[in-house]
Amino acid sequence: MPPAPESLRRLPGVDELLRRPDLASLWERLGPDGARRVIREVLEAARAAAMAPVAIEAELNAAAARRLNPSLRPVINATGVILHTNLGRAPLAPAAVAQVAAAAAAYTNLELNLDTGERGRRDLHLARLLAELTGAEQTIVVNNNAAAVLLAIHSLAIDRQGEILVSRGELVEIGESFRIPDIIARGGAKLVEVGSTNRTRIEDYERALTPATRVILRVHRSNFTQEGFVAQPSLAELSGLARRANVPLVEDLGSGCLARIPGVPSEPTVAESIAQGVDVVTYSGDKLLGGPQAGLASGGARWIAALRANPLFRALRVDRLTCAALEATLALIARQAWDELPVLAMLRATDIETRARAFAALVPPGFEVEIAAGDSLIGGGARPGDRLTPCLIGLARSGLSAAALARALRRHEPPIIARIAQDRCWLDLRTVPPAQEADLLAGLRAIM
Ligand SMILES: *Cc1c(COP(=O)(O)O)cnc(C)c1O
């Protein structure tokens, strides 16, 4: 082995670094094991890169910061996609955050009836608000909408080894791993495909009914639209047929809009489905509802009781933090406090162009800036045919590809997530609260 260069031989050792008083506060924050790990990592990298001893301290600080920073942390969503699944979907309202914080740090009456002193049910805290908002007799809450669909299908059909009727136009895939036919196949119920991809009539369902039919399932086309030569029976027709056959009509509604909201592209609401005779409606808590990740199933007491009695319900139940966030969110919807719910406020915003132009003027020199109209999905399976029409800020920097610029923005703290198109990074302020614009500008200055 050739002798190590002079600079490497002078690298301090682990114990020597641990004894240094100027680094003591760092070791305190990392804990003894963490400190040793970080020092070893940095020394190894320093040897590999033949780094000078003076550079070690900065490396230690950077490595410690990486270790101390939580892995899951807030980012700036500059994509304009309001319900972005990779970015955690709906940001919570301040009132919901406060209610979560209060429930998180204390014991709660999660399953205790304070009047009688007897055991209660965790979802009873939401019962009044949900009954008012949906018109349904009962609602149960589980981990997400995929779980609600699974629980409904399992409780009403799979347990009874029966058949489920689904239109061929609704055998959809919601996300990578959630396909309606797979969910049904999992449990041993039989999927009976009805009609054709583009046209399914009520007579098709009628012909498919057998004594083994347990459920008629309708799935909302959340993430695509069909146009042209298409037909689908109305919910009222389907519920009439379900009544005559004495089987439940289950609807996977997806985004879970609870009200018609001025200024927001209209989605069918849960209450409308219930009013048209759907027996069980399932929907997400963190899409248009604007709350925490959760899945809700609203419907007739008889059917919801079957879901509640299924042992799977216990496996899919929500914790007190979700209950707290959901209760606060539902209370805001009941008050029609639309602009206190971030998702709805972003959808309703009308000042995006004004903000974009003001922001563009503040972009530090060295960037090529352009303002362009564009289009943007709401995301989260809401209104797939609709585009919001944002005013986008396009950024380019000579010597830096759009991908490299996007990477630099992601490495900023807080990380900034932009879109890439036409060799530019695009920022859409619709999903950036005004208070975050300063962070956004700081991120751009840091790249200079
Ligand atoms: C989003 C969606 C789901 C899945 O909901 P999660 O809450 O993400 O589990 C299921 N069905 C439809 C129609 C949806 O839009």
The ligand as an SDF file (V2000), in Angstrom:
LIG
                    3D

 15 15  0  0  0  0  0  0  0  0999 V2000
  -59.6440    7.7500   -4.9520 C   0  0  0  0  0  0  0  0  0  0  0  0
  -60.5950    6.6490   -5.2030 C   0  0  0  0  0  0  0  0  0  0  0  0
  -60.4850    5.4390   -4.5030 C   0  0  0  0  0  0  0  0  0  0  0  0
  -59.3880    5.1940   -3.5130 C   0  0  0  0  0  0  0  0  0  0  0  0
  -59.5280    6.0420   -2.4120 O   0  0  0  0  0  0  0  0  0  0  0  0
  -58.3790    6.1420   -1.3020 P   0  0  0  0  0  0  0  0  0  0  0  0
  -58.9590    7.0170   -0.2490 O   0  0  0  0  0  0  0  0  0  0  0  0
  -57.1930    6.6970   -1.9920 O   0  0  0  0  0  0  0  0  0  0  0  0
  -58.1300    4.7500   -0.8120 O   0  0  0  0  0  0  0  0  0  0  0  0
  -61.4200    4.4560   -4.7630 C   0  0  0  0  0  0  0  0  0  0  0  0
  -62.4030    4.6330   -5.6670 N   0  0  0  0  0  0  0  0  0  0  0  0
  -62.5530    5.7840   -6.3570 C   0  0  0  0  0  0  0  0  0  0  0  0
  -63.6670    5.9070   -7.3400 C   0  0  0  0  0  0  0  0  0  0  0  0
  -61.6590    6.8380   -6.1310 C   0  0  0  0  0  0  0  0  0  0  0  0
  -61.7800    7.9860   -6.8080 O   0  0  0  0  0  0  0  0  0  0  0  0
  1  2  1  0
  2  3  1  0
  2 14  2  0
  3  4  1  0
  3 10  2  0
  4  5  1  0
  5  6  1  0
  6  7  2  0
  6  8  1  0
  6  9  1  0
 10 11  1  0
 11 12  2  0
 12 13  1  0
 12 14  1  0
 14 15  1  0
M  END
$$$$
